Amino acid sequence: MRKEMIIQRLKERGCRITKQRLLLLDIILEEDCCCCKEIYYKASKKDQNIGPATVYRMINTLEEIGAITRRSTFTVNLPPEEEKTAV
């Protein structure tokens, strides 16, 4: 979905189009997928006033208007088994 279309849907929903929302939208649109923490990290580098709650609210709003789809992915991060050596 294009940025202009998303902004229009946000306006139709009654959302104000703030600098923070535009910043978050740009970050979200520049990546195919990323997590909320990653979005927050990138946004807070550009605007220290953005908090994690702002990011989560924006993600929820974008999901509600059909602009994004939430995906949960998990990977197993177990260290490889140590080789046993006979002494």
N, CA and C atoms as a LAMMPS dump frame, in Angstrom:
ITEM: TIMESTEP
0
ITEM: NUMBER OF ATOMS
261
ITEM: BOX BOUNDS ff ff ff
-5.0000000000000000e+02 5.0000000000000000e+02
-5.0000000000000000e+02 5.0000000000000000e+02
-5.0000000000000000e+02 5.0000000000000000e+02
ITEM: ATOMS id mol type element x y z
1 1 1 N 0.853 -1.173 0
2 1 2 C 0 0 0
3 1 3 C 0.902 1.24 0
4 2 1 N 0.56 2.208 -0.785
5 2 2 C 1.35 3.429 -0.888
6 2 3 C 1.152 4.325 0.328
7 3 1 N 2.171 5.125 0.582
8 3 2 C 2.161 6.021 1.742
9 3 3 C 0.957 6.96 1.713
10 4 1 N 0.662 7.529 0.545
11 4 2 C -0.446 8.477 0.427
12 4 3 C -1.782 7.819 0.775
13 5 1 N -1.929 6.566 0.35
14 5 2 C -3.17 5.837 0.621
15 5 3 C -3.312 5.555 2.12
16 6 1 N -2.198 5.203 2.748
17 6 2 C -2.217 4.933 4.187
18 6 3 C -2.564 6.21 4.951
19 7 1 N -1.955 7.32 4.553
20 7 2 C -2.244 8.601 5.207
21 7 3 C -3.723 8.945 5.064
22 8 1 N -4.279 8.712 3.894
23 8 2 C -5.699 8.988 3.667
24 8 3 C -6.576 8.138 4.587
25 9 1 N -6.234 6.849 4.716
26 9 2 C -7.018 5.971 5.604
27 9 3 C -6.901 6.401 7.06
28 10 1 N -5.713 6.844 7.455
29 10 2 C -5.536 7.332 8.827
30 10 3 C -6.412 8.559 9.074
31 11 1 N -6.443 9.46 8.099
32 11 2 C -7.285 10.661 8.225
33 11 3 C -8.759 10.288 8.309
34 12 1 N -9.186 9.332 7.479
35 12 2 C -10.583 8.887 7.492
36 12 3 C -10.954 8.292 8.844
37 13 1 N -9.981 7.705 9.507
38 13 2 C -10.204 7.1 10.821
39 13 3 C -10.17 8.15 11.934
40 14 1 N -9.814 9.375 11.573
41 14 2 C -9.783 10.448 12.56
42 14 3 C -8.428 10.662 13.202
43 15 1 N -7.397 10.043 12.671
44 15 2 C -6.051 10.192 13.221
45 15 3 C -5.405 11.47 12.703
46 16 1 N -4.725 12.161 13.605
47 16 2 C -3.935 13.315 13.176
48 16 3 C -2.647 12.795 12.541
49 17 1 N -2.198 13.462 11.511
50 17 2 C -0.968 13.053 10.839
51 17 3 C 0.172 13.888 11.424
52 18 1 N 0.819 13.324 12.431
53 18 2 C 1.883 14.021 13.153
54 18 3 C 3.239 13.671 12.55
55 19 1 N 4.256 14.429 12.951
56 19 2 C 5.622 14.141 12.5
57 19 3 C 6.046 12.75 12.952
58 20 1 N 5.656 12.379 14.176
59 20 2 C 6.018 11.059 14.685
60 20 3 C 5.354 9.952 13.868
61 21 1 N 4.093 10.122 13.532
62 21 2 C 3.405 9.107 12.729
63 21 3 C 4.037 8.987 11.345
64 22 1 N 4.381 10.117 10.754
65 22 2 C 5.023 10.09 9.437
66 22 3 C 6.391 9.416 9.507
67 23 1 N 7.141 9.689 10.572
68 23 2 C 8.444 9.054 10.755
69 23 3 C 8.286 7.544 10.884
70 24 1 N 7.358 7.111 11.726
71 24 2 C 7.123 5.678 11.902
72 24 3 C 6.669 5.033 10.601
73 25 1 N 5.81 5.704 9.883
74 25 2 C 5.327 5.177 8.615
75 25 3 C 6.477 5.012 7.625
76 26 1 N 7.363 5.99 7.553
77 26 2 C 8.527 5.887 6.664
78 26 3 C 9.409 4.702 7.038
79 27 1 N 9.646 4.511 8.325
80 27 2 C 10.48 3.395 8.783
81 27 3 C 9.823 2.067 8.441
82 28 1 N 8.536 1.959 8.675
83 28 2 C 7.815 0.716 8.397
84 28 3 C 7.816 0.418 6.904
85 29 1 N 7.638 1.435 6.082
86 29 2 C 7.565 1.223 4.641
87 29 3 C 8.92 0.949 3.999
88 30 1 N 10.009 1.332 4.648
89 30 2 C 11.321 1.096 4.049
90 30 3 C 11.782 -0.351 4.202
91 31 1 N 11.158 -1.114 5.052
92 31 2 C 11.511 -2.51 5.295
93 31 3 C 10.336 -3.398 4.916
94 32 1 N 10.637 -4.609 4.458
95 32 2 C 9.552 -5.548 4.185
96 32 3 C 8.868 -5.953 5.479
97 33 1 N 9.648 -6.344 6.438
98 33 2 C 9.072 -6.689 7.735
99 33 3 C 10.117 -6.421 8.808
100 34 1 N 9.665 -5.995 9.924
101 34 2 C 10.541 -5.79 11.063
102 34 3 C 9.684 -5.812 12.322
103 35 1 N 10.333 -5.935 13.449
104 35 2 C 9.586 -6.026 14.7
105 35 3 C 9.414 -4.638 15.322
106 36 1 N 8.524 -4.55 16.282
107 36 2 C 8.24 -3.275 16.951
108 36 3 C 9.485 -2.7 17.621
109 37 1 N 10.292 -3.571 18.212
110 37 2 C 11.51 -3.097 18.875
111 37 3 C 12.462 -2.452 17.873
112 38 1 N 12.57 -3.066 16.707
113 38 2 C 13.44 -2.536 15.664
114 38 3 C 12.923 -1.185 15.156
115 39 1 N 11.618 -1.091 14.973
116 39 2 C 11.009 0.169 14.543
117 39 3 C 11.264 1.243 15.6
118 40 1 N 11.058 0.897 16.864
119 40 2 C 11.291 1.838 17.96
120 40 3 C 12.75 2.295 17.988
121 41 1 N 13.665 1.352 17.839
122 41 2 C 15.092 1.665 17.875
123 41 3 C 15.445 2.667 16.775
124 42 1 N 14.971 2.409 15.56
125 42 2 C 15.262 3.311 14.437
126 42 3 C 14.602 4.672 14.636
127 43 1 N 13.369 4.671 15.112
128 43 2 C 12.641 5.93 15.304
129 43 3 C 13.258 6.765 16.419
130 44 1 N 13.665 6.115 17.507
131 44 2 C 14.21 6.861 18.645
132 44 3 C 15.557 7.495 18.32
133 45 1 N 16.252 6.969 17.318
134 45 2 C 17.497 7.601 16.874
135 45 3 C 17.207 8.94 16.195
136 46 1 N 16.047 9.034 15.554
137 46 2 C 15.679 10.249 14.822
138 46 3 C 14.838 11.205 15.665
139 47 1 N 14.096 10.663 16.627
140 47 2 C 13.25 11.488 17.499
141 47 3 C 13.212 10.843 18.88
142 48 1 N 13.924 11.438 19.824
143 48 2 C 14.031 10.86 21.164
144 48 3 C 12.728 10.914 21.945
145 49 1 N 11.743 11.647 21.454
146 49 2 C 10.459 11.751 22.15
147 49 3 C 9.509 10.604 21.825
148 50 1 N 9.867 9.759 20.866
149 50 2 C 9.014 8.617 20.522
150 50 3 C 9.246 7.513 21.537
151 51 1 N 8.159 7.031 22.131
152 51 2 C 8.253 5.944 23.092
153 51 3 C 7.754 4.643 22.489
154 52 1 N 8.049 3.534 23.143
155 52 2 C 7.591 2.233 22.641
156 52 3 C 6.073 2.163 22.499
157 53 1 N 5.342 2.804 23.404
158 53 2 C 3.874 2.765 23.332
159 53 3 C 3.372 3.42 22.047
160 54 1 N 4.038 4.482 21.616
161 54 2 C 3.664 5.153 20.367
162 54 3 C 3.819 4.201 19.19
163 55 1 N 4.907 3.453 19.193
164 55 2 C 5.156 2.491 18.11
165 55 3 C 4.082 1.412 18.113
166 56 1 N 3.79 0.842 19.274
167 56 2 C 2.781 -0.223 19.349
168 56 3 C 1.398 0.283 18.938
169 57 1 N 1.053 1.487 19.349
170 57 2 C -0.247 2.052 18.941
171 57 3 C -0.309 2.245 17.431
172 58 1 N 0.771 2.732 16.847
173 58 2 C 0.799 2.949 15.4
174 58 3 C 0.695 1.619 14.66
175 59 1 N 1.406 0.614 15.133
176 59 2 C 1.337 -0.715 14.508
177 59 3 C -0.096 -1.237 14.579
178 60 1 N -0.729 -1.126 15.735
179 60 2 C -2.119 -1.584 15.88
180 60 3 C -3.058 -0.829 14.949
181 61 1 N -2.876 0.477 14.852
182 61 2 C -3.721 1.286 13.97
183 61 3 C -3.528 0.881 12.516
184 62 1 N -2.28 0.703 12.094
185 62 2 C -2.008 0.299 10.709
186 62 3 C -2.584 -1.081 10.407
187 63 1 N -2.553 -1.947 11.401
188 63 2 C -3.142 -3.274 11.228
189 63 3 C -4.666 -3.168 11.096
190 64 1 N -5.279 -2.328 11.907
191 64 2 C -6.738 -2.161 11.875
192 64 3 C -7.239 -1.596 10.551
193 65 1 N -6.46 -0.718 9.914
194 65 2 C -6.898 -0.143 8.635
195 65 3 C -6.476 -1.002 7.443
196 66 1 N -5.813 -2.125 7.725
197 66 2 C -5.434 -3.05 6.657
198 66 3 C -4.167 -2.68 5.918
199 67 1 N -3.369 -1.792 6.487
200 67 2 C -2.136 -1.364 5.828
201 67 3 C -0.997 -2.353 6.028
202 68 1 N -1.013 -3.071 7.148
203 68 2 C 0.027 -4.059 7.428
204 68 3 C -0.613 -5.33 7.961
205 69 1 N 0.15 -6.392 7.916
206 69 2 C -0.268 -7.672 8.477
207 69 3 C 0.763 -8.077 9.513
208 70 1 N 0.288 -8.434 10.682
209 70 2 C 1.193 -8.854 11.754
210 70 3 C 1.585 -10.313 11.539
211 71 1 N 2.883 -10.576 11.692
212 71 2 C 3.393 -11.939 11.605
213 71 3 C 4.271 -12.206 12.813
214 72 1 N 4.143 -13.375 13.358
215 72 2 C 5.03 -13.78 14.443
216 72 3 C 5.94 -14.874 13.913
217 73 1 N 7.222 -14.694 14.106
218 73 2 C 8.166 -15.723 13.685
219 73 3 C 9.059 -16.064 14.865
220 74 1 N 9.452 -17.293 14.91
221 74 2 C 10.303 -17.758 15.984
222 74 3 C 11.439 -18.576 15.389
223 75 1 N 12.613 -18.456 15.974
224 75 2 C 13.737 -19.294 15.594
225 75 3 C 14.35 -19.862 16.866
226 76 1 N 14.933 -21.012 16.735
227 76 2 C 15.579 -21.655 17.872
228 76 3 C 17.042 -21.238 17.868
229 77 1 N 17.491 -20.723 18.979
230 77 2 C 18.872 -20.266 19.098
231 77 3 C 19.618 -21.102 20.125
232 78 1 N 19.765 -22.358 19.836
233 78 2 C 20.509 -23.23 20.735
234 78 3 C 21.937 -23.359 20.225
235 79 1 N 22.898 -23.327 21.125
236 79 2 C 24.279 -23.506 20.67
237 79 3 C 24.473 -24.942 20.185
238 80 1 N 25.391 -25.145 19.243
239 80 2 C 25.636 -26.509 18.78
240 80 3 C 26.16 -27.353 19.936
241 81 1 N 25.867 -28.629 19.865
242 81 2 C 26.328 -29.515 20.941
243 81 3 C 27.844 -29.527 20.969
244 82 1 N 28.367 -29.506 22.178
245 82 2 C 29.821 -29.542 22.316
246 82 3 C 30.308 -30.939 21.969
247 83 1 N 31.432 -30.969 21.275
248 83 2 C 32 -32.271 20.939
249 83 3 C 32.616 -32.855 22.2
250 84 1 N 32.339 -34.118 22.408
251 84 2 C 32.894 -34.787 23.583
252 84 3 C 34.192 -35.464 23.164
253 85 1 N 35.212 -35.213 23.928
254 85 2 C 36.491 -35.842 23.619
255 85 3 C 36.869 -36.773 24.752
256 86 1 N 37.408 -37.911 24.376
257 86 2 C 37.841 -38.885 25.381
258 86 3 C 39.22 -38.487 25.874
259 87 1 N 39.409 -38.598 27.17
260 87 2 C 40.704 -38.256 27.752
261 87 3 C 41.432 -39.499 28.118
